[in-house]
C-alpha cells in the first residue's frame, strides 16, 4: 500500500510503503499517476547510467593513453578488437574537433572537457 508525498505543484515527489508525516496520502499501487512517477525515475536512472558509461569510457581512454605514454604498456599489447575500437574513437574525436579532450580530476569533481 503506497503512500506519497506531493510537491508544491501537486506532482508525486516520493513514495513510501508506510504512512508518515511526509508520505501521508494513500495512492492505489496500480494508479496511472504512480506508474508515470516510476517510469520517470527509471528514465532518469537510465540517462544517468548512459552518461556514466560515457564518462567511464573517456576515463579509460585517458588511462590507456597515460599507460602507453609512460611505457607501461604498448598499444599493440591490447587485443586487436580493443585497438580497433580505440582507433575508431580517436578518429571520431578528430572529426568533431575534440582531439585535445582530457579529464580534469580533482578531489571533489571530475570535470569533463
Buried (B, 14 or more C-beta within 10 A) or exposed (E): EBBBBBEEEEEBBEBBEEEEEEBEEEBEEEBEEBEEBEEEEEEEEEEEEEEEEEEEEBBEBBEBBEBBEEEEEEEEEBEEEEEEBBEEBEEEBEEEEEEEEEBEEEEEEEEEE
